Amino acid sequence: MTSSLQPARRLALAVLAGMAVLAVTIPASGQTAWPGKPVRIVVPFAPGGTTDILARAIAPELSKAFGQPFIIDNRAGAGGNLGADIVAKAPADGYTLLMGTVGTQAINKSLYARLPYDPQKDFAPITLVAGVPNVMEMNAERAKALGINNVLDFIAYARAHPGQLNMASSGNGTSIHLAGELFKSRTGIFMTHIPYSGSGPAMMGMLSGVVDVMFDNLPSSMAQIKAGKLKAFAVTSSQRSAALPDLPTVEDAGKLKGFEASSWFGLLAPAGTPADVVLRLQQETAKALKTPAMKEKLLAQGAIPSGNTPQEFAALIDAEIKKWAPVVKTSGARVD
């Protein structure tokens, strides 16, 4: 009788073993491996600016790497806070990412009296995509009409005509805004700030002559500078840009020792996103940024590609928050 039960027992054990293997191989909650559907990259500014340009440059590369569409979702407003907050409150499943900026992740913490998200606690940094200098520029025809040929000419005109020049930006709290505020505080001039919903709309204001000056991210202005529609005076970085090597720095051209206000852009996910998803995104982004075609494309626009680790990007954000806090305080800029 005992021997007659052994085959049945062996069969039962085999079935149980098979079920155990099946339980290990099927993802928890029945989920398919990431990514099993399109991934959204939220750009917290309007189309046409550097944030948008960089997101649209990297998205096709990630689509090819992961076999799923990476879709750009422009959510402009509140100096980037609207889009950043959407991602901060999104499910931490790897399907909603943010193309964050020095504004959304560093400057805004000091600039805004009430920030709807915490730039460190609410995000999982993935990688820095690129760093770029800002460029001080005017509508070329407007600059010619006013006899402004360089930074010192601009300062002299602004001092002689207080309040007659206005300054465009991609929104309150952006690096473009703060670079201009820093310039105002260092030179003692007064200009009215005109915030737009992104560099693209601000550029339209510049080209139409509605606004006079902007400290734009170099990539989003490069084409108009080369076309002669914008008069570039200087870059705001501590060193000249390889993309425009003949253009001086604001520090040198304006005799403003220590002036520096560069920008950066990077991918982030909601806090709690699985570490393996974050690491895979970082690795594929870094791989794409190292290709000759991508490097040439970004460098030609004035952007310096990165692709650093999540830990390195987190350390950069921490350092930038500390760096910009006294700059915001000194400039007097504040958004309620």
C-alpha positions, 0 to 999 in steps of 0.5 A: 500500500505504501509503495502504491502511494509513492508515485502520487507523492512524487507527483505532488512534490513535483507540482509544488516544486514547479509552483515555487519556481513559477512564483519566483519567475513571475514578478510581484503583483503580476507586473511585467518587467519595466518598461512594459508601456510608454514612459513620460518625461515631464519637461517643466517649461514650454517647447523650444527652450534648452530643457525641452531641447535636451529632453527631445535629444535623449528621448529617442535614444532611451526609446531605442534602448528600452523598446518603449516610447519615451514621450515628452510632456511639456508642463510649463508654469511657476518657474518649473514648479508645476511640472516638477510637482507633477513628477514628485507626486507621480507613482514611483514606478519608473513611468514618469520622469522629470527633466529637472533644472538648476531652477527646479532642483536648487534655486527655487528652494530659496527663491519661493516662499512656498514650494509644493515639493522638496527637491531632494526628498521627493525625487530619485536623481538619475543622472546629470544630462548636461551643463550649459552657460547662459548668454547675455543677449539683445535683439540685434536691431535694438542693440544697434539702434541704442548703440549697445555693442558690449556689456559695458555699453549695456551697463552705461545705457541702463544706468543713464536710462533707469527703467527703460530696459526690460529683461525677459526670462523663462519664468520666475526662479529659473537660472535665466531669471536669477542670472539677470537678477545677479547682473542687476545687483552687481551693476546697480542697474534697474530693469523690469523683469518680464517672465515667460513660460519658457525660453521658447516664448521668451525668445519670440518676445526677444525676436519681436522686440517686445523685450530688450535683454535675456540671459538665456541658456546658450543652446536655445539661443545658438541658432538665432545668434548665428543667424545674426538676429540676436547680439550676444555680449558674453557668457555667464560661465566662469570660462568661455564656451567652446561653441562660441570661443570668441565670446567673452565672459560677463566677468571679463567683459563687464569687469564683474569679478567672480560673476558666474551663473551657469545652468544644468539639466538632469533626469529624475524620478519620483522618490521610491522608484526601484533602484534597478530602474534608476540604474538602468536609466542612468546607464543607458543615458550615459551610453547615449551621451558618450556617442560621437553623434550626441556629443557633437550635437550637444557641444555644437549647441553649447551644452556639455554632456555628462551622464554621471551616477545617481549618487554624483547627481544627488551630491551636485544637487545638494551642493547647488542648493547651498551655492544658490541660497546666498546668491538669491538672498544677495540678489533680493529676488523672491517669489511669493 
